[in-house]
């Protein structure tokens, strides 16, 4: 019985590929570099198109809401002229307008101690 001992061969895609020399490595590096540059170029184009599309949508919304913004501006000017401006918007529930002075701080409330039990 003769046993033919074969060297182990790699399996998969590289099973039929011969090993390349320095020329093949240079070609592979060049092809990889070209593919990388092409991928970056296409990604920059896609990002530029997305930004342009976003600016067009933003401009369209800005143009469509110009009448609403003008109406809000006119209403605010009218409220300021009658004295109902920002102070009316900030008034508390009793209809008193604040003085415009803001005091900010924390309050720590200490409860009275319970009366002693007899």
N, C-alpha and C positions, 0 to 999 in steps of 0.2 A: 504494500500500500504506500503509495507515494502521496505525501501531503505537500501541496504547493502553498508555501507560505507567502501571502501577499502583504505588502505594506498597507497599513490602514489608510483609507482614502477619506477625505472629508466628504460629508454628505450635504445635500442641499443644492443651492444655486451654484456654488463654486465647484461642484464635482466635475463639470466638464470644462472648466476654465483653466488654462495653463497659467503658470505663474509668469508675471511680466517682469521685464528688466527695468532698467532706469528710464528708458524711453516711455514705457507704459505708465510708469509712476508720474512722469512729467505731464503726459497727456491727461491722466486722471485728475491731477491737480489743476490743470488749466480748465478742464471741463467743469470741475467743481466750482472754481472761481467764477467762471462765466455764468453758471446757474445761480450762484449766490448774488451776483451783480444784477442779473435779470429779475430775480425775486425782489430785491430791494427796489429796483426801478418800478416794478408793477405795484408794489405796496405804497410807494410814494404817490403814484398816480391815483390809486384808490383812495388814499387819505385826502388828497387834494380835491377829488370829486366829492367826497363826503362833506368836506368843509364848504365847498361851493354850494352844495345842495342845502346844507344847514343855513347858510347865509341867505339863500333865496327864500327859504321858508320863513326865517326871521323877518326879512324885509316885507314879505307878503303880510304877515301878521301885524307888523308895525303899521303898514299902510292901511289895513282894514280897520284898525282900532284908533285911527287918528281922530275920527269924529267923537268917539267915546272919551278919549283923553281931553279933547277940547271942551266937551260938555262938563266933565268933572272939574276942569280948571275954572270954567265960568261959574259953576255952583260954588266952588270954594271962594272965588273972588266976591260973589254976592254975599256969602255968609260972613266974610271978613268985613265987608262994608257995613253990614247991619249989626256988627258986634257979636255975632254968634260963632265966630271962627273956631279956633282950636280950643278955647276955654269952654265952649258949649259941649264939645265932644268929650272933654275930660271932667265935666261936672259930675258930682256925686248924685245919688238918687233923690236928694232933697231939692235939687234945682239951684244949689249954690255953686257959683263958679269958684275955682280955687284961686288963690292970690298969685299964683305963678311961682311961689317959693317951694322948693322940694327939699324935704328933710328926710334923709334916709338913715336907717339904723336898725338895731335889733332891740327887742324888748324881752327881758327875762322876768317872768311873773313868778313871784314867790307867794304861795298860798299861806294864809294865816295858819299857825299851828292849831291843831284841833284842841278844843277845850279839855282841860284835865278831867278825867272821870272821877266821880266821887264815890 
